[in-house]
Amino acid sequence: MLNLLPHLVNGLMLGLLFALIALGFTLIVGLMEQINLAHGSLFALGAYVALQFLGPRPPLPPELAAQWLDLAPGWRYGLALIIAPCAVGILGIAVELCMRRTYGKDPLYGLLLTFGAAMVIEEGIRLVWGTRDHVLPVPAAVSGAFLFHDLIWSTYRFYAAGIALAVIALVWLLIEKTPYGAIIKAGAHDSEMVRALGINLSRLRLFVFSLGTALAAIATLLHAEPTQQNTEPG
C-alpha cells in the first residue's frame, strides 16, 4: 500500500490540474454551445506570458521594469499568476468577439474560426519565444522536496494542487451560490429566456469566454513542474 500511495497522490494532484483546464473548456461549451479549439493554445500562451514577466527582461517601461526586478521572487511569481490569466482572458475576449458572427449558424463555422485562432496563437508563440524548451522559474519556497514516511514528495505539486482546488472551489461558488452564476446556468439551458428577462447575453458570453480562457492560463502555470530552485534572473 505504501508503494501505491505516491501514485494515488500524484494522480489526484494531476487530476485537479486537468479538472481546472476542463472547467474553463466546459464553461464555454455549456453556455455558448461552441467547442473552442483554441483552448489548448491559450493554455500554452499563459505560461509564455508568465515566463516573460519572470525573466530578466519584463515587458514594462524601464522604470517599472527596474522596480519589478527589485521585488522578491515570490512576489513576482504571485503577480505573474494574476497577470498571465488576465492577459490570456483579454485575448479570449478578442476571440469571442470574432466568434459572434458564427452564433446561430452551422457549428462548423465556430470550429474553423477557433482552429484558425489556435494556429495564429501558436505561430505567434514561435515567433516571439522560439521553438526551444523553456523553464518557468518558481520561488524557492515552493520548489524542492520533503521527506514523509520514507518517501520523497514534490513541494510544488502540493502547492499547485492547493491553488487548483481553491480556484475550482471559487468557480463553484460563483456558479452555484451567486445570482450571476444562476444567470450563466440559465443561459446555458435557455438563452431565449435569458434575453426575455432583459439580460445582455452578449456580455454574459464575453465574461464566460474570458473566464474560461483565464482558467486555462492558471492551469498552465500550475502545470509548470520546477527544475530550478529560485526565480533570480540571470
C-alpha positions as CSV (number, residue, x, y, z in Angstrom):
1,M,0.0,0.0,0.0
2,L,2.9,2.4,0.8
3,N,4.3,1.9,-2.7
4,L,0.9,2.7,-4.2
5,L,0.4,5.9,-2.1
6,P,2.7,8.2,-4.2
7,H,0.9,7.2,-7.4
8,L,-2.5,7.8,-5.9
9,V,-1.4,11.3,-4.5
10,N,0.3,12.3,-7.8
11,G,-2.8,11.1,-9.8
12,L,-5.1,13.2,-7.6
13,M,-2.9,16.3,-8.0
14,L,-2.7,15.9,-11.7
15,G,-6.4,15.3,-11.8
16,L,-7.1,18.6,-10.1
17,L,-4.9,20.4,-12.7
18,F,-6.6,18.7,-15.6
19,A,-10.0,19.5,-14.0
20,L,-9.1,23.2,-14.0
21,I,-8.3,23.0,-17.7
22,A,-11.6,21.1,-18.4
23,L,-13.6,23.5,-16.2
24,G,-12.8,26.5,-18.4
25,F,-13.5,24.5,-21.6
26,T,-16.8,23.2,-20.2
27,L,-18.0,26.7,-19.2
28,I,-17.5,27.8,-22.8
29,V,-19.2,24.8,-24.3
30,G,-22.1,24.8,-21.8
31,L,-23.1,28.5,-22.3
32,M,-22.1,29.1,-25.9
33,E,-22.6,25.6,-27.4
34,Q,-19.3,26.1,-29.2
35,I,-16.2,24.0,-29.0
36,N,-13.2,26.2,-28.5
37,L,-10.3,24.6,-30.4
38,A,-8.0,27.4,-29.4
39,H,-8.3,26.4,-25.7
40,G,-5.0,24.4,-25.8
41,S,-3.1,27.3,-27.5
42,L,-4.4,29.8,-24.9
43,F,-3.3,27.3,-22.2
44,A,0.2,27.4,-23.6
45,L,0.2,31.1,-24.0
46,G,-0.4,31.6,-20.3
47,A,3.0,30.0,-19.5
48,Y,4.8,32.1,-22.0
49,V,3.3,35.4,-20.7
50,A,4.3,34.4,-17.2
51,L,7.8,33.4,-18.4
52,Q,8.2,36.9,-19.9
53,F,7.4,38.6,-16.6
54,L,9.5,36.2,-14.6
55,G,12.6,36.6,-16.9
56,P,15.3,39.3,-16.7
57,R,13.6,41.5,-19.3
58,P,9.9,42.0,-18.3
59,P,7.7,43.8,-20.9
60,L,7.5,47.0,-18.9
61,P,8.8,50.6,-19.2
62,P,12.4,50.8,-17.9
63,E,11.5,52.5,-14.6
64,L,8.7,49.9,-13.9
65,A,10.9,47.0,-15.0
66,A,13.6,48.0,-12.5
67,Q,11.1,48.2,-9.7
68,W,9.6,44.8,-10.8
69,L,13.0,43.1,-10.8
70,D,13.6,44.5,-7.3
71,L,10.6,42.6,-6.0
72,A,11.2,39.3,-4.2
73,P,10.9,36.2,-6.4
74,G,7.8,35.1,-4.5
75,W,6.0,38.4,-5.2
76,R,6.9,38.4,-8.8
77,Y,5.6,34.8,-9.2
78,G,2.4,35.7,-7.4
79,L,1.8,38.7,-9.5
80,A,2.6,36.7,-12.7
81,L,-0.1,34.2,-11.5
82,I,-2.5,37.1,-11.8
83,I,-1.1,38.9,-14.8
84,A,-0.9,35.9,-17.2
85,P,-4.6,34.8,-16.8
86,C,-5.7,38.4,-17.2
87,A,-3.7,38.8,-20.4
88,V,-5.0,35.5,-21.8
89,G,-8.5,36.4,-20.8
90,I,-8.2,39.7,-22.8
91,L,-7.1,37.6,-25.8
92,G,-10.1,35.4,-25.2
93,I,-12.3,38.4,-25.3
94,A,-10.9,39.2,-28.8
95,V,-11.6,35.6,-29.9
96,E,-15.2,35.7,-28.6
97,L,-15.9,39.0,-30.4
98,C,-14.7,37.3,-33.6
99,M,-17.0,34.3,-32.9
100,R,-20.2,36.4,-32.7
101,R,-20.8,36.2,-36.4
102,T,-20.9,32.4,-36.1
103,Y,-23.7,32.2,-33.4
104,G,-26.8,30.6,-34.7
105,K,-25.1,29.2,-37.7
106,D,-23.6,25.8,-38.5
107,P,-21.2,24.9,-35.6
108,L,-18.5,24.2,-38.2
109,Y,-18.0,27.9,-38.6
110,G,-17.1,28.3,-34.9
111,L,-14.8,25.3,-35.1
112,L,-13.0,26.6,-38.1
113,L,-12.6,30.1,-36.5
114,T,-11.2,28.8,-33.3
115,F,-8.9,26.4,-35.2
116,G,-7.6,29.3,-37.1
117,A,-7.2,31.3,-33.9
118,A,-5.2,28.4,-32.4
119,M,-2.8,28.4,-35.4
120,V,-2.3,32.1,-35.2
121,I,-1.6,31.9,-31.4
122,E,0.9,29.0,-31.9
123,E,2.7,30.8,-34.7
124,G,2.8,33.9,-32.5
125,I,4.4,31.9,-29.7
126,R,7.0,30.5,-32.1
127,L,7.8,34.0,-33.4
128,V,8.2,35.6,-30.0
129,W,9.7,32.9,-27.9
130,G,11.2,30.5,-30.5
131,T,10.9,26.7,-30.5
132,R,13.4,25.7,-27.9
133,D,12.4,24.5,-24.5
134,H,11.9,27.0,-21.7
135,V,11.8,26.6,-17.9
136,L,9.2,28.5,-15.9
137,P,11.1,29.6,-12.8
138,V,9.3,29.3,-9.4
139,P,10.1,30.6,-6.0
140,A,12.4,28.6,-3.8
141,A,9.7,28.3,-1.1
142,V,7.6,26.0,-3.3
143,S,10.3,24.2,-5.1
144,G,12.4,21.2,-3.9
145,A,11.1,18.2,-2.0
146,F,10.4,16.9,1.5
147,L,10.5,13.5,3.2
148,F,7.4,11.9,4.6
149,H,7.1,8.2,5.6
150,D,10.4,7.5,3.9
151,L,9.1,8.8,0.6
152,I,10.2,12.0,-1.2
153,W,7.4,14.3,-2.2
154,S,7.5,17.3,-4.5
155,T,6.6,20.5,-2.6
156,Y,5.5,22.2,-5.8
157,R,2.9,19.6,-6.6
158,F,1.2,20.1,-3.3
159,Y,1.3,23.9,-3.8
160,A,-0.2,23.6,-7.3
161,A,-2.9,21.2,-6.2
162,G,-3.9,23.5,-3.4
163,I,-4.2,26.5,-5.8
164,A,-6.1,24.4,-8.3
165,L,-8.5,23.2,-5.6
166,A,-9.0,26.8,-4.4
167,V,-9.7,28.1,-7.9
168,I,-12.2,25.3,-8.6
169,A,-14.0,26.0,-5.3
170,L,-14.2,29.7,-6.2
171,V,-15.7,28.9,-9.6
172,W,-18.1,26.5,-8.0
173,L,-19.2,29.2,-5.5
174,L,-19.7,31.7,-8.4
175,I,-21.8,29.2,-10.4
176,E,-23.8,27.7,-7.6
177,K,-24.1,30.4,-5.0
178,T,-24.4,33.7,-6.7
179,P,-27.2,35.3,-8.9
180,Y,-24.7,35.8,-11.7
181,G,-24.0,32.0,-11.6
182,A,-27.7,31.3,-11.9
183,I,-27.8,33.6,-15.0
184,I,-24.9,31.7,-16.5
185,K,-26.7,28.3,-15.9
186,A,-29.9,29.7,-17.3
187,G,-28.1,31.0,-20.4
188,A,-26.7,27.5,-20.9
189,H,-30.1,25.9,-20.9
190,D,-32.4,28.5,-22.4
191,S,-30.8,31.6,-24.0
192,E,-34.1,32.9,-25.2
193,M,-35.4,33.0,-21.6
194,V,-32.3,35.0,-20.5
195,R,-32.9,37.5,-23.3
196,A,-36.6,37.8,-22.3
197,L,-35.5,38.7,-18.8
198,G,-33.6,41.7,-20.2
199,I,-30.2,40.2,-19.6
200,N,-27.4,41.1,-22.1
201,L,-26.5,37.7,-23.3
202,S,-23.6,39.0,-25.4
203,R,-21.9,40.4,-22.2
204,L,-22.6,37.2,-20.4
205,R,-20.9,35.1,-23.2
206,L,-18.0,37.6,-23.2
207,F,-17.5,37.1,-19.5
208,V,-17.7,33.3,-19.6
209,F,-15.4,33.0,-22.5
210,S,-12.7,35.2,-20.9
211,L,-13.2,33.4,-17.6
212,G,-12.7,30.0,-19.3
213,T,-9.5,31.1,-21.1
214,A,-8.2,32.7,-17.9
215,L,-8.7,29.3,-16.1
216,A,-6.6,27.6,-18.8
217,A,-3.8,30.1,-18.2
218,I,-3.9,29.5,-14.4
219,A,-3.7,25.8,-15.1
220,T,-0.7,26.0,-17.3
221,L,1.3,28.0,-14.7
222,L,0.4,25.3,-12.1
223,H,1.5,22.6,-14.5
224,A,5.0,24.0,-14.8
225,E,7.0,21.5,-12.8
226,P,10.1,23.4,-11.4
227,T,13.6,22.3,-12.4
228,Q,15.4,25.1,-10.6
229,Q,15.2,26.4,-7.1
230,N,14.6,30.1,-7.4
231,T,13.5,32.8,-9.8
232,E,16.5,35.0,-9.7
233,P,17.2,36.4,-13.2
234,G,20.5,35.7,-14.9
